[in-house]
Amino acid sequence: SFLEGSVLGNGALLGAEELDRYFPDRRLGVYIATWNMQGEKGLPNNLDDLLLPTDSEFAQDFYVIGVQEGCPDRREWEVRLQETLGPYYVMLYAAAHGVLYLTVFVRRDLIWFCSEVEHATVTTRIISQIKTKGAVDYNKIIEALALPKGLPDTNPYRSVFWFGDFNFRLSKDRVTVDTLISRQDDPDVTPLLQHDQLTKEMKEGSIFKGFQEASIHFLPTYKFDIGCDVYDTTSKQRTPSYTDRILFRSRQADDIRVVKYSSCGSLKTSDHRPVVGVFQVRLRPGRDNIPLGAGQFDRGLYLEGIRRRITRELKRREVMKRRGAMKNQSSSSAICSVS
């Protein structure tokens, strides 16, 4: 909740003028990424393609990253995210439920506009210790999710994003799906989506009522052989599927606009490909009588991430300098012959 000082209140920390200056059209950019990491210990060398793809024209106000079967070292993952996003972003909040990790970064200059962040977790499996598929049972989560906790006189959930590894499959055999994929020389994947279980269930209204999904123009994100673009060649021969999804719901029809919805094919350390979505969300500020975030963020994480970013940049410059010197040395050398 972004805060706006009450018109009649005294001593308001923020007012309409501040919001008008930062958000003249009252919209903010939200970047969402979801990725099943398959519990890999080794992280990709570079996360730029995940968070800062070259086809993105602008940086966003919020970066929200959700992973399933996250790497064992959650702190290292968060540091790497901070290193990639750079000094203009801070980690507003992070939460975990077993190996499900959710991390929220916000533009540093917007930190004072935020109320306290709240989170709740719901375990849906019979064996509570197994928490890798916590978003499967939609109805149970909706009923059990105890939010908001400390926001008085607030009608919650003006805008909702629901994302993760939903585990819905394409209801066709592997041979048929492979044949359909081999024909996809253009962005039209309609023949594949005709067999998508989630699309079918949503159309029938049996799940995710009121939610929408942006048009899909990418190939299935599961299941790949590690390190390459080949779908499962093991003995199980799993059917390629759109297991990784981002759904959204808003109170007003135009509150959420889709800017981008795609997969990230360059990260190949897992059998899933990440899915990313960029949205423009209408800002309807709350009042400053709700708990303030007071500009809090993880300072230690920030400093470590920026230190690594600077170190990486210095190394890159040193490499470029050496290459330049070698090139100059090569161009200045001459070959002499004596007859």
Number of C-alpha atoms within 10 A of each C-alpha: 20 19 24 22 21 17 10 7 10 8 8 15 13 17 16 13 12 13 20 11 10 13 13 10 11 15 18 16 20 20 22 21 26 25 27 27 24 17 17 15 12 11 17 14 8 14 17 14 14 22 22 16 12 10 8 12 8 9 15 19 18 22 25 21 23 23 24 24 19 23 21 13 13 14 11 14 16 21 20 23 25 24 25 21 23 17 16 12 23 28 25 23 18 17 15 17 16 16 22 22 20 20 18 20 23 22 18 16 13 16 20 16 22 22 21 17 15 13 14 13 14 18 21 20 15 7 8 11 9 14 18 21 18 23 21 17 15 13 12 13 16 11 9 13 12 13 14 15 9 12 17 10 8 12 8 11 12 15 16 14 15 15 22 25 26 19 16 17 19 21 15 16 12 16 11 11 19 15 10 14 16 8 11 15 8 8 10 15 19 14 13 22 19 13 16 19 17 21 17 14 14 16 11 10 12 10 16 17 12 12 16 16 16 16 13 18 14 18 20 25 23 24 22 21 17 15 12 14 14 11 20 18 11 8 6 7 13 16 20 23 26 26 23 25 27 21 16 19 20 18 12 10 8 10 17 23 16 15 14 17 20 18 25 19 17 16 23 18 20 22 22 27 27 27 26 23 21 20 21 20 18 20 19 15 16 18 20 21 16 16 15 18 16 12 15 15 17 12 11 9 20 20 16 15 24 20 15 17 19 14 12 13 12 12 12 11 12 12 12 12 12 11 12 12 12 12 11 11 10 10 9 8 8 6 4 5 4 3 2
